[in-house]
């Protein structure tokens, strides 16, 4: 058996992610994980954990006024989340009621 050149673990993981078509899902996960740093800890505490499905992030808001404020900042939040994810992971941001209200 012929021995090949050593390959870094990072390169092996990158190739595996690309071959298994998981790069979009990984970017969505990075965007969801960035939610608290994008909106700040106080707002993150008033929202649920974001869920992302096929580029659509849904966030539960505990109050109607917060939902309205976040809705007005939707395009900025999408840009900031995509920047944090280092990819165009989020195409739409939706807010819905729920929680303790």
GROMACS elastic network, one bead per residue, 0.5 to 0.9 nm:
[ bonds ]
;  ai    aj funct       b0    kb
    3     6     6  0.89698   500
    4     7     6  0.87562   500
    7    10     6  0.83523   500
    7    11     6  0.65887   500
    7    12     6  0.69125   500
    8    11     6  0.52634   500
    8    12     6  0.64308   500
    8    13     6  0.87662   500
    9    12     6  0.50425   500
    9    13     6  0.61495   500
    9    14     6  0.85408   500
   10    13     6  0.51750   500
   10    14     6  0.61002   500
   10    15     6  0.86264   500
   11    14     6  0.50330   500
   11    15     6  0.61472   500
   11    16     6  0.85357   500
   12    15     6  0.52237   500
   12    16     6  0.61484   500
   12    17     6  0.86648   500
   13    16     6  0.50084   500
   13    17     6  0.60895   500
   13    18     6  0.85521   500
   14    17     6  0.52101   500
   14    18     6  0.62089   500
   14    19     6  0.85876   500
   14    23     6  0.88058   500
   15    18     6  0.51334   500
   15    19     6  0.60074   500
   15    20     6  0.84921   500
   16    19     6  0.51410   500
   16    20     6  0.60326   500
   16    21     6  0.84478   500
   16    22     6  0.85723   500
   17    20     6  0.52827   500
   17    21     6  0.60639   500
   17    22     6  0.52041   500
   17    23     6  0.58892   500
   17    26     6  0.86084   500
   18    21     6  0.51100   500
   18    22     6  0.63746   500
   18    23     6  0.61066   500
   19    22     6  0.78559   500
   20    23     6  0.82442   500
   21    24     6  0.73114   500
   21    25     6  0.83235   500
   22    25     6  0.52695   500
   22    26     6  0.60812   500
   22    27     6  0.86777   500
   23    26     6  0.50447   500
   23    27     6  0.62160   500
   23    28     6  0.86949   500
   24    27     6  0.51632   500
   24    28     6  0.62960   500
   24    29     6  0.87155   500
   24    54     6  0.84251   500
   24    55     6  0.85294   500
   24    87     6  0.84079   500
   24    88     6  0.87278   500
   24    89     6  0.66267   500
   25    28     6  0.50318   500
   25    29     6  0.62240   500
   25    30     6  0.86867   500
   25    52     6  0.88209   500
   25    53     6  0.85836   500
   25    54     6  0.80557   500
   25    55     6  0.88101   500
   25    89     6  0.81148   500
   26    29     6  0.50573   500
   26    30     6  0.62765   500
   26    31     6  0.87108   500
   26    85     6  0.87254   500
   26    89     6  0.87603   500
   27    30     6  0.50379   500
   27    31     6  0.62461   500
   27    32     6  0.87201   500
   27    82     6  0.83840   500
   27    85     6  0.54816   500
   27    86     6  0.73080   500
   27    87     6  0.62543   500
   27    88     6  0.78667   500
   27    89     6  0.54666   500
   27    90     6  0.86612   500
   28    31     6  0.50731   500
   28    32     6  0.62534   500
   28    33     6  0.86110   500
   28    52     6  0.63116   500
   28    53     6  0.79819   500
   28    54     6  0.81925   500
   28    55     6  0.68538   500
   28    56     6  0.89603   500
   28    57     6  0.84554   500
   28    82     6  0.87472   500
   28    85     6  0.72058   500
   28    87     6  0.86263   500
   28    88     6  0.87368   500
   28    89     6  0.51259   500
   28    90     6  0.68276   500
   29    32     6  0.51308   500
   29    33     6  0.61206   500
   29    34     6  0.85773   500
   29    51     6  0.88359   500
   29    52     6  0.75375   500
   29    85     6  0.80469   500
   29    89     6  0.86921   500
   30    33     6  0.50789   500
   30    34     6  0.61759   500
   30    35     6  0.89702   500
   30    81     6  0.85432   500
   30    82     6  0.88887   500
   30    84     6  0.72925   500
   30    86     6  0.83949   500
   30    89     6  0.85812   500
   31    34     6  0.50608   500
   31    35     6  0.66380   500
   31    52     6  0.85769   500
   31    57     6  0.88505   500
   31    80     6  0.89721   500
   31    81     6  0.52687   500
   31    82     6  0.63967   500
   31    83     6  0.84311   500
   31    84     6  0.62866   500
   31    86     6  0.85365   500
   31    87     6  0.87751   500
   31    89     6  0.69030   500
   31    90     6  0.74194   500
   32    35     6  0.54159   500
   32    36     6  0.85517   500
   32    49     6  0.77740   500
   32    50     6  0.56865   500
   32    51     6  0.68964   500
   32    52     6  0.69762   500
   32    57     6  0.77102   500
   32    81     6  0.78452   500
   32    85     6  0.84891   500
   33    36     6  0.72143   500
   33    37     6  0.83383   500
   33    49     6  0.87246   500
   33    50     6  0.82165   500
   33    85     6  0.87499   500
   34    37     6  0.53992   500
   34    38     6  0.60637   500
   34    39     6  0.87195   500
   34    81     6  0.65796   500
   34    84     6  0.63226   500
   34    85     6  0.74339   500
   35    38     6  0.51386   500
   35    39     6  0.61545   500
   35    40     6  0.79746   500
   35    44     6  0.71638   500
   35    49     6  0.82931   500
   35    50     6  0.73302   500
   35    77     6  0.89929   500
   35    81     6  0.70038   500
   36    39     6  0.54705   500
   36    40     6  0.52592   500
   36    41     6  0.56494   500
   36    42     6  0.85667   500
   36    43     6  0.76884   500
   36    44     6  0.50470   500
   36    45     6  0.82001   500
   37    40     6  0.51324   500
   37    41     6  0.69748   500
   37    44     6  0.82877   500
   38    41     6  0.88553   500
   38    44     6  0.88665   500
   38    77     6  0.74175   500
   38    80     6  0.66633   500
   38    81     6  0.68186   500
   38    84     6  0.81279   500
   39    42     6  0.80157   500
   39    43     6  0.60006   500
   39    44     6  0.63263   500
   39    77     6  0.79886   500
   40    43     6  0.57576   500
   40    44     6  0.60507   500
   40    45     6  0.86432   500
   41    45     6  0.59991   500
   41    46     6  0.87774   500
   42    45     6  0.52255   500
   42    46     6  0.67777   500
   43    46     6  0.51288   500
   43    47     6  0.65455   500
   43    66     6  0.83667   500
   44    47     6  0.52056   500
   44    48     6  0.73844   500
   44    49     6  0.82192   500
   45    48     6  0.75789   500
   46    60     6  0.87354   500
   46    61     6  0.64591   500
   46    62     6  0.59235   500
   46    63     6  0.80222   500
   46    66     6  0.83450   500
   46    99     6  0.86307   500
   47    50     6  0.81441   500
   47    59     6  0.66671   500
   47    60     6  0.55137   500
   47    62     6  0.61011   500
   47    63     6  0.88022   500
   47    66     6  0.89056   500
   47    99     6  0.79686   500
   48    51     6  0.88521   500
   48    59     6  0.60621   500
   48    60     6  0.50084   500
   48    61     6  0.65571   500
   48    62     6  0.80397   500
   48    98     6  0.87563   500
   48    99     6  0.76654   500
   49    58     6  0.87975   500
   49    59     6  0.66823   500
   49    60     6  0.74916   500
   50    57     6  0.63546   500
   50    58     6  0.56539   500
   50    60     6  0.73207   500
   51    56     6  0.81079   500
   51    57     6  0.55292   500
   51    58     6  0.52900   500
   51    59     6  0.66381   500
   52    55     6  0.62344   500
   52    56     6  0.54155   500
   52    58     6  0.63332   500
   52    59     6  0.89343   500
   52    90     6  0.80274   500
   53    56     6  0.53143   500
   53    57     6  0.65865   500
   53    58     6  0.83862   500
   54    57     6  0.84098   500
   54    89     6  0.84611   500
   54    90     6  0.82182   500
   54    91     6  0.86068   500
   55    88     6  0.84232   500
   55    89     6  0.56400   500
   55    91     6  0.51835   500
   55    92     6  0.65039   500
   55    93     6  0.85855   500
   56    89     6  0.85955   500
   56    90     6  0.59346   500
   56    91     6  0.60061   500
   56    93     6  0.58546   500
   56    94     6  0.72896   500
   57    90     6  0.65813   500
   57    91     6  0.80874   500
   57    92     6  0.62906   500
   57    94     6  0.61202   500
   57    95     6  0.84735   500
   58    92     6  0.85358   500
   58    93     6  0.60437   500
   58    95     6  0.57358   500
   58    96     6  0.73164   500
   59    93     6  0.78025   500
   59    94     6  0.63169   500
   59    96     6  0.63894   500
   59    97     6  0.86513   500
   60    67     6  0.82970   500
   60    94     6  0.86063   500
   60    95     6  0.58115   500
   60    97     6  0.56271   500
   60    98     6  0.58952   500
   60    99     6  0.71331   500
   61    64     6  0.72506   500
   61    66     6  0.66824   500
   61    67     6  0.56832   500
   61    95     6  0.66050   500
   61    96     6  0.60507   500
   61    97     6  0.52335   500
   61    98     6  0.60580   500
   61    99     6  0.67674   500
   61   101     6  0.88748   500
   62    65     6  0.89228   500
   62    66     6  0.74767   500
   62    67     6  0.78342   500
   62    96     6  0.86964   500
   62    97     6  0.61663   500
   62    98     6  0.54781   500
   62   100     6  0.57091   500
   62   101     6  0.54689   500
   63    66     6  0.53627   500
   63    67     6  0.62750   500
   63    68     6  0.87408   500
   63    97     6  0.68660   500
   63    98     6  0.77394   500
   63    99     6  0.80817   500
   63   100     6  0.80429   500
   63   101     6  0.58784   500
   64    68     6  0.61628   500
   64    69     6  0.86817   500
   64    96     6  0.87477   500
   64    97     6  0.68398   500
   64   101     6  0.83885   500
   65    68     6  0.50728   500
   65    69     6  0.62346   500
   65    70     6  0.86463   500
   66    69     6  0.50515   500
   66    70     6  0.60988   500
   66    71     6  0.84059   500
   67    70     6  0.52655   500
   67    71     6  0.60370   500
   67    72     6  0.87387   500
   67    95     6  0.61525   500
   67    96     6  0.71607   500
   67    97     6  0.74018   500
   68    71     6  0.50248   500
   68    72     6  0.63650   500
   68    73     6  0.89001   500
   68    95     6  0.86216   500
   69    72     6  0.53100   500
   69    73     6  0.66852   500
   69    74     6  0.88829   500
   70    73     6  0.50990   500
   70    74     6  0.61107   500
   70    77     6  0.82170   500
   70    95     6  0.78469   500
   71    75     6  0.85347   500
   71    93     6  0.83774   500
   71    94     6  0.78157   500
   71    95     6  0.70820   500
   72    75     6  0.80249   500
   72    76     6  0.89479   500
   73    76     6  0.54855   500
   73    77     6  0.61101   500
   73    78     6  0.87197   500
   74    77     6  0.51348   500
   74    78     6  0.61869   500
   74    79     6  0.87386   500
   74    92     6  0.84378   500
   74    93     6  0.64879   500
   74    94     6  0.83035   500
   75    78     6  0.51439   500
   75    79     6  0.63401   500
   75    80     6  0.87072   500
   75    92     6  0.85999   500
   75    93     6  0.82278   500
   76    79     6  0.51741   500
   76    80     6  0.62047   500
   76    81     6  0.86124   500
   77    80     6  0.50426   500
   77    81     6  0.59983   500
   77    82     6  0.84750   500
   77    93     6  0.81632   500
   78    81     6  0.51467   500
   78    82     6  0.60867   500
   78    83     6  0.84739   500
   78    89     6  0.89902   500
   78    90     6  0.62748   500
   78    91     6  0.71824   500
   78    92     6  0.71913   500
   78    93     6  0.67506   500
   79    82     6  0.52132   500
   79    83     6  0.60933   500
   79    84     6  0.86419   500
   79    88     6  0.85228   500
   79    90     6  0.83606   500
   80    83     6  0.50065   500
   80    84     6  0.61832   500
   80    85     6  0.86011   500
   81    84     6  0.50389   500
   81    85     6  0.61210   500
   81    86     6  0.85078   500
   81    87     6  0.89299   500
   81    88     6  0.87378   500
   81    89     6  0.80714   500
   81    90     6  0.72169   500
   82    86     6  0.59465   500
   82    87     6  0.54697   500
   82    88     6  0.52477   500
   82    89     6  0.57882   500
   82    90     6  0.61762   500
   82    91     6  0.87971   500
   83    86     6  0.50080   500
   83    87     6  0.66418   500
   83    88     6  0.78730   500
   84    87     6  0.79550   500
   85    88     6  0.76089   500
   85    89     6  0.68484   500
   85    90     6  0.89185   500
   86    89     6  0.81857   500
   87    90     6  0.83836   500
   88    91     6  0.71558   500
   90    93     6  0.72254   500
   97   101     6  0.81885   500
   98   101     6  0.66246   500
